[in-house]
Amino acid sequence: MNRKKIVIVGGGFAGIQFIEHLDQDLFEVLLIDKLNYHQFQPLFYQVATSQLEPSSISFPLRKIFQNRKNTQIRMTKVLSVEPRTNSISTTIGSFNYDYLVVATGCKTNFFGNMDLEKYAYGLKTTYDAIKIRNKILQSFEDLLSVDESEKEYLLNIVIVGAGPTGVELAGAFAEIKKNILPKDFPLIDFKNLKVILLEGGLYTLSNMSDMAKKASENYLKILGVDVKTNVIVKSYDGKIVTLNNGECIKSKHVIWTAGVTGNIISGIDEKQIVNNRIKVDRYNLAQGYSNIYAIGDIAYMETPAYLKGHPQVANVAINQAKNLAKNFKSLLQNKPLRQYEYTNLGVMATIGKNKAVVDLPFIKFKGYFAWFIWMFLHLMLILSVRNKLIIFINWVWIYITKDSSLRLILKENDR
């Protein structure tokens, strides 16, 4: 029996889980990604704030699939899909497929503001996290020598967007300000360092419960974060953040976590694109196609419970991938396919040591126990036992000492 060839684009949560649950005897798989590693996005903020090494949350794709003999990997950028010829064009050539699965995820959405895109930092890749770490650590070094007139620009860290990523970043920077920086830089008065969190809505964690909204804002204020809600960034020129209320904030460090947009591949019918996501049916089949599928953040699936598509979270991506893998086997065996239905298992966010909020379908809670649950569940999602152990040891060490030894500025040699 000739195995059907599946090309999958994207090695994120959806792509990894799809391949892991696909029947090896029935399919030949080609995974295409512009990177050679899988990234654990929920912990990017810990790399950006020097709590974890990038290697702790990055997993080489060839290592992940080294025992799956039906899986090939190509590191390249996809240029376009050619549905009429069942092929996909990349920078290293074209590849044919029987089935195409698009799992390209999302990128930072700057909403068309080119200055923001030029000067603000996004946080959607491991490289973005390293860049933030480098820039902010370098700014503390610069504080020892710059003119007084320049110091305020370096002492204001502005985070735009108070969803889970923004809240977690703000809490982490606030704890570093309190526990670490005064010991590293005794000649700098860090009382003047401000962590400023900007949110366009009325609340932090606006998609969570009232308890989570109130608790998260209270935790942030206890940590000393300057929380500004109901404000929108109008412009940023690399030095001045201008808000819609006329306020201006001096800062050379603006981290943008205020939105995402899908990584659409050229060649997909624009009529099937909704909110920059590929419209799919309940089986993740792209509308208008017979052999092109989309899963994860890039997929727009309307259901009675989610009339505007599912939330772009890891749980959706993972379970759509598992369901599609089972359906591919059923497809070849002429068995009934199973529709995808999202089961919301809950949402959570951490705001610093011993501070977290958890919304489960049956209970909502905060504080130390919520923080412990957050750590445990994120640890379980990490791919390898080795990395689970490394991260756990790091977390325990930081918890006990309130410090880490990961504050490295990695850049090109200037010689």
N, C-alpha and C positions, 0 to 999 in steps of 0.2 A: 504493500500500500504506500503510494506516494504521499508524503506529509505535505499538508497545506502550508504555504509560507505566509507568515504574519510579520509585517514591519510595524514596529512600535516606535513612536517618536517621543522621547522624554523619559528620563530616569528618575523621576520624582516618586512620591508615595504611590501614585496610581500605576506608573509604569513598572515599578519594582514588584508590587503585589500582583499585578496581572501576570507577569512572567512566572513568578513563584507558584502560582496556582493553575498554570496552564498544563495540560496533559502533554508530557514530553514525547509520547509515542505517536501523537496525532499531528503535531505541528513543528515546523521549522521556524525559528524566531530570529529576527534581526532587530536589535535595539540600536537606535541612532540618538546620540546626544552630543551637544557641542562641548560638554565636559566629560571627563572620564571618571566621575564620581557622583554618588548620591549625596544630597545635602539634607541634614535634619533641620528644617527651617524653624521649628519652635524654639530652638536654643541659639539662634543667631545672635540674639541680644546679649547672651553670656559671652560670646566671643568678642563682640564689640566692646564690652565692658571689662575685658581681661579676666574673666572668671573661668573660661574654658579655652583650650587650644583648638584651633580649627580642625586638626586631625581627629579630635575626639568626636566630632559630629559630621565627619565627611568619610564616605565609604567607597573605595574603588569599585567600579562596576564589574571589572573583570574578576575581582576577588569574590564579590557577591555571587556571581554566576559561574564560577570556575568548575563546578560539578554538574552543571546543566549542559550536556553535550549538544543539545539541540539549539543552543543560543549563541549567536554571534553578535559582536559589538563593533560599531564603527563610531569613531569620534569625529564628528563633522557637523557643519551647519546645514540645515535643510533650507533649500531655496524655494521650492514649490512642489505642489502635488499635481500630477497629471492623471486625473480620473479616467480619461478616455483610453489611456494605455496601461492603466493599473501600475503606474510607476511613480517614484518620488525622486526629485532632482536635488542633489547636494553639491557641496564644494569639491567633493572627490569623485563625483560621478552619479549615475542613476541606478536605482534599485527597483526591481519589479516586486509586486506583492499579489497575493490572493486576497488578503485582507490587510487593511491599514487601520492602526489604532493611534489616534492622536492624544497624547497626554503631556502637552507642552506647558501646562500650568499658566502662571501669571507673572507679570513684571510690575514694577512700581508705576502707578498712574499719577502723572503730574498735571493732568487735566489741561494739557496743551500749553502750559506756562513754560516757555523755553528757558527763561532765566532760572526758575526753580530747578528745572532738569539739569541745567549747567552747573549751578552752585550748591544745591542741596544734596545731601547724601541719601540714597535709598538704602533699604535693608532687605534685599530679596535673594542675595547669594552669599556664600561664604566669603567671597572676595570683598563684597560690600562691607561685611562685618570687620574684616581685617583692615580695610581702608579707614573705617571710623575709628578703630582702635589706634591705628598709626597717627591719624590726624590729631586726635584729642590728646594722646600722650605727648606728641610733639609740642602741642600748644602749652602744656605745663612746663616743658623745658624752656620754651620761648619766653614764658613769663618772667624768667630770671634775668632777662636781658633787654626786653623791649621797653620803649618809652611808656610813661604813665598813660599817655593818650591812647595807646593801643591795647592796654590791658583789658578794658571792659569788653572788647570784641572777643577776646580769648576766654573770658570768665563767664560768658553766657552760653550755656548749652541749650539750644531750643529744639524741642521735639514736637512735631506737628502730627496730630492724630492720637486720640486717647482710647484707641482700641486696645486689645491685649498686648500687642507689641509695644505700643507707645507707653502704656502704663508700666510694663515690665522694664523697659529701658530707663524710664524716669526714676523708678524706685532703685534700680541698680546703680545709676550714677549718683543718686543722693547718698547711698550707703558708702560708695567709694569716697565721696567728699568727706564724710564723717569719720570713717575708720582707717582709710589708707593714705590718702593724699597728704594729710598733715605730717605723717611719718616719713613719707618719701621726699617731701619738699618742705622742710621746717622753716625755710626763709620766706615762704609765701603764705599770706593770710587768706585762707580759703573761706573765710566768712563772706567774702565778696563773690565767691563762685555761686552762680545761680543755675538751677536746673528748671527750665520753663517748659511747661506742657500746654500746648494750644489745642483746643478742640472746637470744631465748628458747631457741634450740637450743644445741648444743655447739660450733658452729663458725661463723665468718664465711663467707659465700658457701656455705652448706650444700648448695646444689643443684649445686655444681661438684665438680671432682675433688679428691682429697686434696691434690694439689700446690697447687691454687688456694686451698684452705682454709688450709693452713699458710703459704703465701707471703703471702696477703692479710693475715692476722693479724700476721705478722712485719713486713711493710711498715708497717702501721698503728702498731705499737709503736715502730718506728724513728722515725716521724714524731711520736711523742709522744701518740698517741691512747690514752685509757684504755678498753680493750676489756673488757667484762664479758659473758661468755656464760653460758648456762643460768640466766638471770634473766628474770622477767616483770614488767611494770609492772602493779601492782594499781590504782593511782589517781594522779591528778594534779589539783591544785586551782589551777593557775596559778603556783604558787610552789614546791611540794614534790612531787617524784616519789617515790612509795613503791613499793618492789620487794617481790616475794613472799618474799625472804629477810629482810625487816625493815629493810633499808637504806633510808635517805632521802637524796635528793639535792636541794639547793637549786638551782632554775633557773627563770627566766622564759622560757627558750627550749627548748621540746621539739619536735623535728621527728619526725613519725610516718611511717615508711616500712615498717611491719610487716605490711601486708596490703592487698588490694584486693577490691572486690566489684562485681558487674555493675550497670550502669545499666539496670534493667529498665523497660520501658514498660508502663503500665497497659493492660489489655485482652488481654494474652497469657495463655492458659490456664495457671493456676498448676500444673497437673499436668505441664506441659511445662517447668517450671523446675527445674533441678538445680544446687545450689550457687550460686544466684542467677545462673545462665546459662541461655540458651535451648537446650533439647536439639534437636539437628539430626541429620539423617542424613549419609551420606558425600558428599552433594551440597550440603550446607548448607541443605537444606530443613527448616524448623521442623516438628517432629513434630506431627501432628494438623492440618496445614494444607497447602493445595495451591499457595498463591501467596505465602507469607511465608517469607523466608529470614533467616538470621543469620550474620554473619561476624566474624572477629576475636575479641577478648577476651570478647565477650558470648556467643559460640557454644560450646556444650558438645557435642563430637563424640567418641564412643567408637570407637576402632579397636583391632585386635589389639595394636598397639604402644603404644597410649595408652588403657588401660582406664578411666582416670579423667579423660579429656579432655586436650586439648593444653595445653602451657604458654602462658601469656598473654604472649606476646612478639611483637615487630614482625614477625619472619619468618613466623610462622603467619598473622597478619592479612593481610600483603601477598600471600602465595601462595594463601590461601583466596579472596581478592578476585579475583585473576587467573583462578583456576580457575572461579569462578562466572561471571565475565564471559564466558568462552569457552563455558561450558555454556548460558548464555542464548541465544547465537547458535545453538548446536547444537539447542536446544529448539525454536526457531522453524523450523529447517531439517529437523526430524525426524531428526536424526543422534544417534548414541549419546552419552550424557553420560559425563564422566570423573569418577571418584571422587577425592576429595581424599586425598592421602597426604603427611604431614609428613616432610620431609627435614631432620634436625637438622644444620645447618651449623656449629654450635658456639656457645659462650657465652664472653663476655669481660667484664672489668671493669678499670677503671683506679683506682689508689690514690694518684695524684699523679705528679709529674714523673718520667719514666723508670721508673715502677713500674706494672706491669699484669700481669694473668694472662689467658691465652687457653686455652680447652679446645676443640680441634677433634676431629672423630671419629678422626683418624689420628695426631694429635700434640698434646702439651700443653707449653706453655712460659710463661716469665715474664720480667720485666725490661724492658730498653730496647726490644728488638725487639717484644715483646708490646705495649708502650705505643705504638710506631709503628704497628703493625697496627690497634690500637684506633682511633687518630686517623684513619687512612686510611679505614677502613670507615665510620666515622660521618660523615666528610666526604662520602663518596660517596652516602650516604643523604639528605643535605640536598637539597631540591628544586631550588633555582635556582643557576645558575653564579655569579651575583652574591653570594649568601649563602655559597656555598662559599668564594669568594675572601675575603670579609669575615672569616669565621671562621678561615680559614687565617692571614690576616695577624694577627689577634688572638692566635692560639696562638703564632705565631712571636715576636711582640712580648713576650708574657708569658714565653716560654721564655728569651729573651735577657736581658730586663730584670728578670725575677722580679717584675713589677709590671703593673698595668693602670690605666686612668684612668676606670673605670666605676663607681666607688663613689659612686653618687648616691642620696640619700634622697628619694624622690618621694612627696609627700603634699599634701593640700589646704592652701591658704594659710590661715594662722590669723588674718589681719587681719579 
